[in-house]
Amino acid sequence: MKHAHESKLGLTLVEVLLALVILSVGVSALMTAMSQCLSVVRTARNRDVARGLIQQIDMLYPIEEVDVAETIEEGDFEEMEGYTWFREIRFFDEEERPGLFLVTLRVTWSEKGRDAFEEITMFRYAPNAEVVTSQTN
């Protein structure tokens, strides 16, 4: 005699399809997360490169305390394509604090079709600068 409830081995078509749907949702979520991680890594690398280039500008084009004057300088980097730099030096408070300059240095690059930048702003005190001494005499 055969039993009415023979146990079936294997999976039904519905179970296989459900497993595939769950697996595909998990894989697509994983791919999205990996894509975002790679984007963050790329942005961090670009910012790190920009910080190094800012230091390079300070070394290649130092601000001499005697020659400090209001000016705007800009250029690009031969070895780093796509990166440009801009430096603005201006008086901070000419009447109250002669010799105090505000220096803004910015490195710009293109990221995801839009401009990105890393910028530092610092004060430079140069009381012996020719511009300052000629104004006080």
Secondary structure, DSSP 8 states (H G I E B T S, - for coil): ---S-----S--HHHHHHHHHHHHHHHHHHHHHHHHHHHHHHHHHHHHHHHHHHHHHHHHS---TTT--SEEEEEE-SSSTT-EEEEEEEES-TTTSTTEEEEEEEEEEEETTEEEEEEEEEEEE-TT-HHHHHHH-
